[in-house]
């Protein structure tokens, strides 16, 4: 695969005899790495879900031109190519991402594949001389996320931006300034929430067939090549991969990465916390999924704790509606001495006093997905990322992985044992108490059904490793596939770090 650099692009333009014709806007476009009419030429990869939304954004986003689509599912690819054609847009179609990267008519790629592909595709794009926008979460495991960050340093002439769109919210930026000016007093804690209904995905009796339209080797990429073990309403391959450790990390990694990122940003924490622990499990039904549908992860930052809550069961058995914590269902609550800020899923912020009286409602965020995607086009044009730095996405994604690693290393305990383990932390006690009430409302008998208590893991933020005196736990944590997985040939993740 050719490492197509900015310098190569300019040389090719000159060699094509365009030197005498490139004046004004056209010369600026060539130098910026765009097409002759000044548009950034975009290829979208992974178009069955969020990628389809990206595709439609680039149907008419000023400054950008959709030129290519890529998906390992031929049926999905053909459908989207036809949809683009219906808008008068002719695109190149690829099933193999590596072939797309060889296309010199593509300036930038937008990656919206399943999580396990994000880091490697980002690295390959940078190596191929493409700018890149990568959806959340940045990685399937901490090590590969770090390699993506290091790759961006290795290729500083490329633009690498993460799809943590809340970073483009004007409301959140204003709220952070408000809090840091001391108008609500000292921060006491931050709480991220992901209360999203997640139904039973069913049980299978063995490996399930792969649809004939899916190149399963390409779809699997750097993950372990194992037959699918799911066959719910979305079929054996798509979407429900989120609930299997080989590909995803449950809702804390799926939806929660957005709120985790906002919470860490509002706390003003520039790195990983000194320690983490988790409490949770998969309750309410039995199915093939592996990740917890109920999880409390506590990150013990020095300034104030960050607590993240995942709930996949409804408000009450027999209902479809989800519960809320204060005004939030999916969002962030930042509690301060004199009041709190509620950040909605859409990036709007409401400020309250401690009597829940509304102090101020900020409604300037707009459609943050569109704002963030426009920001990417501007970043490519200006050669500078303002919102959505890769390192920030890596750190917030790593929080998700750390919470899951604690969960995976945990043991089932009684409620009294868990209560004793968390008795010194009031916010965690309060979260666990509400969790027990929630499970009871869903007919989960807490005296019979045990909850998994994860160990308190000490973190070396500089090395991004688990440390401590309990060698067995430390070794197990650092061996976790959510800590490090190098991929499988030919889908190996390059190592940009010196051995430590």
Secondary structure, DSSP 8 states (H G I E B T S, - for coil): -----HHHHHHHHHHTT-TTT--HHHHHHHHHT--TTS-EEEEEE--SSHHHHHHHHTTS-TTEEEEEEE-SBHHHHHHHHHHHHHTT---EEESSHHHHHT-TT--EEEE-S-GGGHHHHHHHHHHTT-EEEE-SSS-SSHHHHHHHHHHHHHTTTS-EEE--GGGG-HHHHHHHHHHHTTTT-SEEEEEEEEE---------SS-----TTB-HHHHHTTS--------BTTBTTSSGGGGSTTT---HHHHTHHHHHHHHHHHHT--S--SEEEEEEE--SS--S--S-SEEEEEE--SSSEEEEEEE-S-SSTT------BTTBSEEEEEEETTEEEEEETTS-EEEE-TT--EEEEE-----HHHHHHHHHHHHHHHT--SS-BHHHHHHHHHHHHHHHHHHHT-EEE-HHHHHHHTTT-HHHHHHHHHHHHHHHHTT--TTTS-EEE---EEEETTTTEEESS-HHHHHHHHHSTTT---EETTEE----S---
